[in-house]
Amino acid sequence: MRDAQSFDELYRGTARRLLRYGYAVTGDHTEAQDLVQEAFARAWRQWGRLSAHPAPEAWLRLVVARLATDRWRRLHRWRATLSRTGPPPDAPAPSEDGVLLVRALRQLPTAQRQALALHYLFDMSVEEIAREADVPVGTVKSWLSRGRSRLAALLPDLSTVKLEANDVS
C-alpha cells in the first residue's frame, strides 16, 4: 500500500531542487516543470517500492535526466525530419460558412453539441451515442432535435450548411 504522507514529505522536500535541476538540464522552465511532474507521477506509481529506496531523490533526478534526454532525442529527430521535408503546407483558411457554424455550435449546450458531432462527424447512430453517453436513446434523440432546431435559429441565412470535419476543427 502506498503511504501518501511519506510521498508528500518527499515532494515538499525535493520538488524545488528537482525543478532547478530540470531547468539546468533543459534550459527551459516550462519543460523542467513537465519533466519534474512526470518524474513525480512515475514515483507515485512505484511508491510502494520506491519508498524503501535508499535515495529516492537520486532516483527522481535520474528519471528527470532520462526524460530530458528522451525529449531531446525526439526533438532532434523531428527537426531532422523537418529539414528533409520542409515545413508543412499552410492550412487553408476556414470557409465563412464553417466559421459561422462553429460560432453557432459554441452556443449550444455541451450535450447537444457532442451529440451532433458524434452523429454527423463520426456517423454514429443514435443507439451508439446513447451507449457512449450512458443515457437513454430518447435523450439522444432530444439532444439532436433540440440542437438542430437551435442551429437553424442561429443560422437562418444558411439554408444548407454541411457539418464537415474540416469546418469544425
C-alpha positions in Angstrom: 0.0 0.0 0.0 1.2 3.5 -0.8 1.9 5.9 2.0 0.7 9.3 0.8 2.2 11.1 3.8 5.7 10.0 3.1 5.3 10.7 -0.6 4.0 14.2 0.3 7.1 14.8 2.5 9.4 13.7 -0.3 7.6 16.0 -2.7 7.7 19.0 -0.3 11.4 18.4 0.4 12.6 17.8 -3.1 10.3 19.5 -5.7 12.1 22.8 -5.8 15.6 21.2 -6.1 14.3 18.9 -8.8 12.8 21.9 -10.7 16.1 23.7 -10.5 17.9 20.6 -11.7 15.4 20.2 -14.6 15.9 23.8 -15.6 19.7 23.3 -15.6 19.3 20.2 -17.7 16.8 21.6 -20.2 17.3 25.4 -20.1 13.5 25.9 -20.2 11.4 26.4 -17.1 8.2 25.0 -18.6 9.9 22.0 -19.9 11.5 21.5 -16.5 8.1 21.6 -14.8 6.8 19.0 -17.2 9.7 16.7 -16.6 9.5 17.0 -12.8 5.8 16.5 -12.9 6.2 13.3 -14.9 9.0 12.1 -12.6 6.8 12.5 -9.5 3.9 10.8 -11.3 6.2 7.8 -12.0 7.4 7.9 -8.4 3.9 7.8 -7.1 3.0 4.8 -9.3 6.0 2.9 -7.8 5.9 4.4 -4.4 5.5 1.0 -2.7 9.0 0.0 -3.9 10.5 3.5 -4.1 9.7 4.4 -0.5 12.2 1.8 0.6 14.9 3.1 -1.9 18.0 4.4 -0.1 17.9 7.6 -2.2 14.5 8.4 -3.7 15.7 11.9 -4.7 18.5 10.4 -6.7 16.0 8.1 -8.4 13.9 11.2 -9.3 16.9 13.0 -10.7 17.7 10.0 -12.9 14.2 10.0 -14.2 14.3 13.7 -14.9 17.6 13.3 -16.8 16.3 10.4 -18.8 13.1 12.1 -19.7 15.0 15.2 -20.8 17.3 13.0 -23.0 14.2 11.3 -24.5 12.6 14.6 -25.3 15.8 16.0 -26.7 16.1 12.9 -29.0 12.5 13.2 -30.2 13.0 16.9 -30.9 16.3 16.2 -32.7 14.6 13.6 -34.9 11.6 15.9 -35.6 14.0 18.7 -36.6 15.9 16.3 -38.9 12.7 15.2 -40.5 11.5 18.8 -40.9 14.8 19.8 -42.5 14.4 17.0 -45.1 10.7 17.5 -45.8 10.4 21.2 -45.2 7.6 22.9 -43.3 4.1 21.6 -43.6 1.9 23.4 -46.1 -0.2 26.2 -44.8 -3.7 25.2 -43.7 -6.4 26.7 -45.9 -8.5 29.4 -44.3 -11.8 28.2 -43.0 -14.8 28.9 -45.1 -17.2 31.6 -44.0 -19.9 29.0 -43.5 -17.6 27.0 -41.3 -16.8 29.9 -39.1 -20.5 30.7 -38.7 -21.2 27.1 -37.9 -18.5 26.8 -35.3 -19.7 30.1 -33.7 -23.3 28.7 -33.6 -22.2 25.3 -32.2 -20.4 27.0 -29.4 -23.7 28.5 -28.3 -25.3 25.1 -27.9 -25.3 23.2 -24.6 -22.4 20.7 -24.4 -24.6 17.6 -24.6 -26.3 18.8 -27.8 -23.0 19.9 -29.4 -21.4 16.5 -28.6 -24.4 14.5 -29.9 -24.4 16.5 -33.2 -20.7 16.0 -33.6 -20.9 12.3 -32.9 -23.9 11.8 -35.2 -22.7 13.9 -38.1 -18.9 13.8 -37.9 -18.5 10.2 -36.8 -21.6 8.8 -38.4 -22.7 7.2 -35.1 -26.2 6.0 -34.8 -28.5 7.3 -32.0 -28.1 4.0 -30.2 -24.3 4.2 -30.4 -24.3 7.7 -29.0 -26.7 6.6 -26.2 -24.4 3.7 -25.3 -21.3 6.0 -25.2 -23.0 8.8 -23.2 -24.7 6.2 -21.0 -28.1 7.8 -21.5 -31.4 6.6 -22.9 -32.0 6.6 -26.7 -34.8 9.2 -26.2 -32.4 11.6 -24.5 -30.0 11.5 -27.5 -32.9 12.0 -29.9 -33.9 15.0 -27.9 -30.4 16.4 -27.9 -30.2 16.0 -31.7 -33.6 17.5 -32.3 -33.0 20.5 -30.0 -29.5 21.0 -31.3 -30.7 21.0 -34.9 -33.5 23.4 -34.1 -31.2 25.8 -32.2 -28.7 25.7 -35.1 -31.5 26.5 -37.6 -32.4 29.5 -35.4 -28.8 30.6 -35.1 -28.1 30.2 -38.8 -31.2 31.5 -40.6 -29.3 32.7 -43.7 -27.6 29.4 -44.3 -30.2 27.1 -45.7 -27.9 24.1 -46.2 -24.8 24.1 -44.2 -23.0 20.8 -44.2 -21.3 19.8 -41.0 -17.9 18.5 -42.1 -14.8 17.6 -40.1 -12.7 20.3 -41.6 -15.2 23.0 -40.9 -15.2 22.5 -37.1 -11.6 21.6 -36.4 
